[in-house]
Amino acid sequence: MLNYSYIYTQSSIFQAMKTAIRTILLLSVLTLFAGCSNRPSADTGFEPNGRWTKEKAKEWSERTGWRSGCNYVTSTAVNQIEMWMKDTYDPQTIDKELGWARELGFTAIRVYLHSAVWTTEKEGFLDTIDNFLSIADSHGIKTIFIFFDDCWNPDSEYGPQPEPKVGVHNSQWVRDPSDNLRDDPDALFPVLKEYVQAVIGKFKDDDRVLWWDLYNEPGNSEYYTKSLPLLKAVFAWAREMAPSQPLSSGVWHSRCPEVNNFQIENSDIFSYHNYREKDYNLDHVLLYKAFMRPMYCTEYMARTEGSLFQTILPMLKEHNVSAINFGLVSGKINTIYGWSDVHPDGEEPDVWFHDILRPDKTPFDPEEIELIKKINGKQ
């Protein structure tokens, strides 16, 4: 079988490849190999492992089209739990902010769920998700939901969430599932299976859902291969529900080769994260085209890292890679500050890290607004 992770980790080599000939030759070889793995045994639309065939994925992509959008957290929520709990769910702000997103020409949003809300609220949580989808749909926006996440604070629980730490990026964002539950998978996995299948089961034929992002950055927070059992499990649980929407989990780091291999071999569409400058992102785009799947860059745009709307968004559209930047309206998650750029005085940084608008709708950079609208056909 083709070692997908070997291909992925060779991306640094591309940085030294400055001629088009080298890129074309390497891509030709990769395309040859990528086409040899996991062929369907019959014209069923599915490969033996349950993944969509390239043909089925292509048909879906042609029908849904190129998408531009953002990772969305309401400005009034400090994390996923506060966004979704019945006592703090904020449909008025969501409606307002997604209206602004539509004015930018965004047609997709990527949104984090959290299992702690479902384990407490069950049917109420499903009703809240339905309400959210209705709001997004009223603005012509499709939703990508994320189930699990290995980033930021290790432990979480349902209930009032702590206030944000002043000037600290994502100071109260929480992993899902909570780290203190992971040591007992025999107890945890049945609960998570019920959660995933309840959500997908309710919305598996709902065209307001664009696709399912099953696990954000598995292996982050130094979990590495400890996340692999849950990653495998969530794909199996989702496949059992036979959703009409595709499944994916985004490749994000070369230090997780076993995780990367599983993601690539089981995702219906190819998704990835890249917060680097244009040339680095483009190298990865050219590399990933070898897998011959519809492509989504589900996290980009970190200004102080060199990932800019002005350079990345036009490039992604040129290569038919749907573009989902991080952030829309600055708020309690404090993502205008960099990952390690702490501002204890709470003052705005001169250059925002993520996000586009302030809560009063004024932009960080008016020129960005014009560019985004132009690329998205709103001018």
ZAMAR-558939 format. One line per 2 residues: number of its first residue (from 1); their letters; for each residue x, y, z of C-alpha. Coordinates in Angstrom, 3 decimals. Example, Ala and Ser with C-alpha at 12.3 -4.5 7.8 and 13.67 -1.06 7.14 Angstrom:
# residues 2
1> AS> 12.300/-4.500/7.800  13.670/-1.060/7.140
This chain:
# residues 379
1> ML> 0.000/0.000/0.000  1.162/3.522/-0.714
3> NY> 2.665/5.199/2.337  0.677/8.414/2.326
5> SY> 2.517/9.829/5.315  5.854/9.436/3.587
7> IY> 4.512/11.616/0.791  3.105/14.083/3.286
9> TQ> 6.311/14.424/5.275  8.339/15.092/2.157
11> SS> 6.637/18.476/1.807  9.759/20.213/3.081
13> IF> 11.541/18.989/-0.033  9.145/21.065/-2.072
15> QA> 10.509/24.212/-0.485  13.736/23.664/-2.422
17> MK> 11.911/22.878/-5.643  11.588/26.175/-7.421
19> TA> 11.091/24.991/-10.991  7.808/23.954/-12.513
21> IR> 9.435/20.945/-14.168  10.381/19.336/-10.868
23> TI> 6.906/19.869/-9.469  5.205/18.439/-12.532
25> LL> 7.456/15.387/-12.608  6.970/14.615/-8.923
27> LS> 3.219/15.109/-9.125  3.076/12.741/-12.071
29> VL> 4.726/10.032/-9.982  2.507/10.698/-6.963
31> TL> -0.626/10.633/-9.094  0.392/7.272/-10.517
33> FA> 0.828/5.793/-7.043  -2.204/7.461/-5.493
35> GC> -4.446/5.898/-8.101  -3.312/2.402/-7.116
37> SN> -4.663/2.281/-3.574  -8.023/1.117/-2.252
39> RP> -9.738/0.553/-5.598  -13.453/-0.266/-5.405
41> SA> -14.302/-3.915/-5.969  -17.493/-2.973/-7.803
43> DT> -19.200/0.116/-9.138  -20.998/0.777/-5.857
45> GF> -19.712/4.276/-5.185  -17.760/2.963/-2.208
47> EP> -14.296/1.507/-1.718  -13.808/-1.679/0.345
49> NG> -13.167/0.310/3.540  -16.429/2.242/3.072
51> RW> -14.844/5.410/1.731  -16.481/7.121/-1.209
53> TK> -14.890/6.422/-4.563  -13.115/9.281/-6.288
55> EK> -15.963/9.387/-8.795  -18.608/9.764/-6.098
57> AK> -16.547/12.444/-4.344  -16.059/14.293/-7.636
59> EW> -19.795/14.270/-8.356  -20.482/15.691/-4.890
61> SE> -17.850/18.395/-5.416  -19.251/19.398/-8.796
63> RT> -22.714/19.651/-7.280  -21.713/21.658/-4.193
65> GW> -19.070/23.830/-5.867  -16.106/25.808/-4.578
67> RS> -16.727/27.191/-1.096  -15.310/30.071/0.866
69> GC> -16.005/30.533/4.543  -14.682/30.604/8.075
71> NY> -14.349/28.669/11.291  -17.132/30.153/13.349
73> VT> -17.581/30.664/17.080  -20.054/33.272/18.221
75> ST> -18.288/36.308/19.693  -20.193/35.821/22.966
77> AV> -18.821/32.322/23.655  -15.497/31.505/25.284
79> NQ> -15.511/27.921/23.979  -17.653/25.226/22.340
81> IE> -19.574/24.392/25.515  -20.637/27.980/26.135
83> MW> -21.645/28.317/22.487  -23.999/25.325/22.625
85> MK> -25.382/25.110/26.190  -29.073/25.982/26.339
87> DT> -28.465/28.729/28.932  -25.807/30.499/26.832
89> YD> -26.772/29.634/23.244  -27.135/33.002/21.504
91> PQ> -29.256/32.797/18.330  -29.593/36.574/17.994
93> TI> -25.830/37.073/17.815  -25.456/34.064/15.525
95> DK> -28.060/35.466/13.139  -26.373/38.870/13.103
97> EL> -22.851/37.542/12.617  -23.764/35.022/9.943
99> GW> -25.525/37.832/8.124  -22.176/39.634/8.072
101> AR> -20.511/36.431/6.843  -22.945/36.268/3.948
103> EL> -22.202/39.908/3.072  -18.572/38.815/2.620
105> GF> -19.727/36.113/0.231  -19.050/33.231/2.608
107> TA> -21.065/30.115/1.803  -19.661/27.688/4.382
109> IR> -18.827/27.684/8.079  -16.916/25.136/10.110
111> VY> -18.311/24.773/13.628  -17.164/22.829/16.702
113> LH> -19.698/20.804/18.686  -18.965/19.351/22.153
115> SA> -19.973/15.989/23.602  -20.382/17.397/27.130
117> VW> -23.408/19.361/25.975  -25.016/16.331/24.374
119> TT> -24.452/14.059/27.383  -26.379/16.551/29.521
121> EK> -29.023/17.901/27.153  -29.540/15.067/24.598
123> EG> -32.619/15.934/22.536  -32.373/19.564/23.535
125> FL> -28.917/19.724/21.994  -30.225/18.238/18.749
127> DT> -32.939/20.901/18.691  -30.316/23.605/19.220
129> ID> -28.248/22.246/16.325  -31.367/22.275/14.168
131> NF> -31.996/25.903/15.108  -28.402/26.801/14.260
133> LS> -28.686/25.122/10.868  -31.860/27.050/10.144
135> IA> -30.145/30.352/10.926  -27.142/29.522/8.750
137> DS> -29.380/28.294/5.945  -31.400/31.519/6.049
139> HG> -28.182/33.281/5.035  -27.356/30.768/2.292
141> IK> -24.560/29.201/4.342  -23.836/25.469/4.651
143> TI> -22.339/24.046/7.836  -19.417/21.686/8.469
145> FI> -19.673/20.194/11.961  -16.674/18.965/13.981
147> FF> -17.106/16.290/16.654  -13.797/15.801/18.482
149> DD> -10.800/18.041/19.111  -7.360/17.545/20.680
151> CW> -6.512/21.236/21.132  -6.016/23.536/24.111
153> NP> -7.264/22.969/27.684  -7.366/19.302/28.689
155> DS> -10.431/19.024/30.907  -13.966/20.235/30.448
157> EY> -17.386/19.889/31.960  -20.911/21.071/31.380
159> GP> -21.952/24.224/33.207  -20.895/27.860/33.458
161> QP> -17.558/28.353/31.752  -14.668/30.430/33.111
163> EP> -14.105/33.943/31.868  -11.407/34.411/29.224
165> KV> -7.886/35.184/30.378  -7.054/38.723/29.334
167> GV> -5.006/38.885/26.151  -4.518/35.105/25.845
169> HN> -5.347/33.235/22.641  -8.121/30.629/23.062
171> SQ> -7.606/30.759/26.819  -10.649/28.642/27.727
173> WV> -11.009/26.434/24.647  -11.376/22.779/25.665
175> RD> -10.542/19.413/24.175  -13.269/16.944/23.346
177> PS> -13.505/14.459/24.915  -12.181/15.770/28.200
179> DN> -8.741/14.401/29.030  -9.887/13.065/32.410
181> LR> -12.276/10.690/30.595  -9.817/9.231/28.098
183> DD> -8.149/6.697/30.369  -11.276/4.514/30.378
185> PD> -12.259/3.970/26.727  -14.512/1.045/27.646
187> AL> -16.743/3.478/29.512  -16.200/6.490/27.244
189> FP> -16.554/5.044/23.755  -20.167/3.813/24.076
191> VL> -21.208/7.298/25.190  -19.345/8.946/22.330
193> KE> -20.746/6.466/19.825  -24.285/7.263/20.931
195> YV> -23.507/10.973/20.629  -21.999/10.811/17.142
197> QA> -24.707/8.553/15.807  -27.501/10.618/17.364
199> VI> -26.250/13.781/15.654  -25.427/12.227/12.289
201> GK> -28.581/10.117/12.406  -30.764/13.198/12.738
203> FK> -29.020/15.241/10.040  -27.544/12.624/7.686
205> DD> -29.825/13.607/4.806  -30.045/17.299/5.654
207> DR> -28.570/19.410/2.862  -27.911/22.223/5.336
209> VL> -24.936/20.116/6.486  -22.155/20.309/3.917
211> WW> -19.934/17.548/5.337  -18.805/16.034/8.638
213> DL> -15.347/16.846/10.034  -15.015/13.967/12.468
215> YN> -11.891/14.889/14.441  -9.936/18.144/14.593
217> EP> -6.156/17.754/14.770  -6.044/14.231/16.225
219> GN> -2.728/13.708/17.977  -2.300/17.345/19.021
221> SE> -1.390/18.232/22.645  1.224/15.450/22.456
223> YY> -1.429/12.737/22.211  0.098/11.490/18.937
225> TK> -1.022/7.891/18.335  -3.040/7.840/21.569
227> SL> -5.763/9.515/19.484  -5.750/6.807/16.828
229> PL> -8.302/4.469/18.504  -10.869/7.276/18.779
231> LK> -10.122/8.447/15.244  -10.745/4.944/13.910
233> AV> -13.835/4.565/16.042  -15.485/7.826/14.963
235> FA> -15.061/6.948/11.288  -16.654/3.549/11.948
237> WA> -19.534/5.077/13.928  -20.173/7.659/11.220
239> RE> -20.014/5.096/8.393  -22.633/2.974/10.147
241> MA> -25.101/5.854/9.795  -24.572/6.058/6.001
243> PS> -24.810/9.860/5.764  -25.437/11.470/2.401
245> QP> -22.678/13.978/3.186  -18.968/13.092/2.958
247> LS> -16.702/12.429/5.932  -13.220/13.804/6.523
249> SG> -10.592/14.600/9.132  -7.956/17.167/8.269
251> VW> -4.250/16.401/7.938  -2.402/18.932/10.048
253> HS> 1.086/17.804/11.097  3.821/15.525/9.775
255> RC> 4.730/14.255/13.254  1.689/11.970/13.281
257> PE> 2.387/9.559/10.383  0.065/6.766/11.506
259> VN> -2.700/9.270/12.149  -2.097/10.954/8.781
261> NF> -2.212/7.631/6.960  -5.558/6.727/8.487
263> QI> -7.056/10.149/7.806  -6.016/10.114/4.163
265> EN> -7.048/6.512/3.519  -10.517/6.974/5.063
267> SD> -11.614/10.531/4.248  -14.109/10.921/1.397
269> IF> -12.746/14.381/0.634  -9.265/15.675/1.431
271> SY> -9.022/18.364/4.123  -5.984/19.957/5.696
273> HN> -4.727/22.862/7.817  -1.968/25.264/6.803
275> YR> -1.090/28.502/8.595  2.084/29.222/6.638
277> EK> 2.939/31.616/3.828  1.705/31.225/0.255
279> DY> 4.588/29.203/-1.199  4.462/26.662/1.616
281> NL> 0.692/26.293/1.322  0.920/26.019/-2.466
283> DH> 3.512/23.264/-2.172  1.041/21.297/-0.079
285> VL> -1.825/21.980/-2.481  0.216/20.598/-5.362
287> LY> 1.231/17.612/-3.271  -2.300/16.819/-2.108
289> KA> -3.696/16.995/-5.630  -2.051/13.614/-6.137
291> FM> -4.795/12.051/-4.032  -7.401/13.131/-6.596
293> RP> -10.045/14.117/-4.053  -12.028/17.346/-3.590
295> MY> -9.932/19.566/-1.334  -10.734/21.845/1.586
297> CT> -8.205/23.959/3.482  -10.195/24.049/6.708
299> EY> -7.838/26.292/8.662  -5.676/29.109/7.316
301> MA> -5.113/32.876/7.837  -2.758/33.763/10.652
303> RT> -1.435/37.174/9.745  1.727/37.178/11.849
305> EG> 2.650/33.736/10.487  2.479/35.056/6.913
307> SL> -0.848/33.395/6.078  -2.846/36.266/4.595
309> FQ> -6.132/36.644/2.759  -4.316/38.652/0.093
311> TI> -2.012/35.762/-0.826  -3.743/32.546/0.250
313> LP> -7.381/33.039/-0.738  -6.763/33.789/-4.450
315> ML> -4.309/30.886/-4.667  -6.756/28.426/-3.124
317> KE> -9.533/29.502/-5.465  -7.224/29.234/-8.469
319> HN> -6.539/25.603/-7.546  -10.192/24.861/-6.676
321> VS> -9.409/24.308/-2.993  -12.307/25.442/-0.823
323> AI> -11.031/27.972/1.711  -12.114/28.109/5.372
325> NF> -10.153/30.698/7.350  -10.044/30.810/11.135
327> GL> -12.324/33.382/12.685  -15.026/35.871/11.788
329> VS> -15.868/38.251/14.662  -13.410/38.942/17.479
331> GK> -14.759/37.900/20.832  -14.274/35.920/24.004
333> IN> -11.991/33.275/22.476  -9.350/36.018/21.998
335> TI> -8.053/34.792/18.653  -6.935/38.263/17.604
337> YG> -3.885/37.391/19.761  -1.249/34.969/18.501
339> WS> -0.748/31.469/19.866  2.076/32.635/22.156
341> DV> 1.583/36.390/21.935  0.152/37.318/25.345
343> HP> -1.174/40.857/25.918  -1.810/41.152/29.682
345> DG> -3.125/44.684/29.214  -5.843/43.395/26.873
347> EE> -4.981/45.934/24.192  -5.534/45.028/20.557
349> PD> -2.340/43.852/18.879  -1.146/46.009/16.006
351> VW> -1.679/43.036/13.716  -4.528/40.659/14.501
353> FH> -3.719/36.964/14.384  -7.178/35.657/13.316
355> DI> -10.658/37.167/12.830  -11.989/39.769/10.412
357> LR> -14.521/42.009/12.173  -15.057/43.612/15.548
359> PD> -18.372/43.009/17.379  -19.632/46.342/16.011
361> KT> -18.831/45.106/12.447  -15.887/47.438/11.849
363> PF> -13.120/45.502/10.087  -9.551/45.011/11.206
365> DP> -8.497/45.789/7.619  -10.969/47.335/5.155
367> EE> -8.784/46.236/2.226  -9.237/42.622/3.297
369> IE> -12.994/43.055/3.150  -12.801/44.296/-0.432
371> LI> -10.547/41.410/-1.443  -12.731/38.754/0.204
373> KK> -15.845/40.134/-1.445  -14.122/40.283/-4.833
375> IN> -12.868/36.689/-4.661  -16.304/35.521/-3.479
377> GK> -18.112/37.335/-6.295  -19.833/39.908/-4.092
379> Q> -18.604/42.890/-6.127
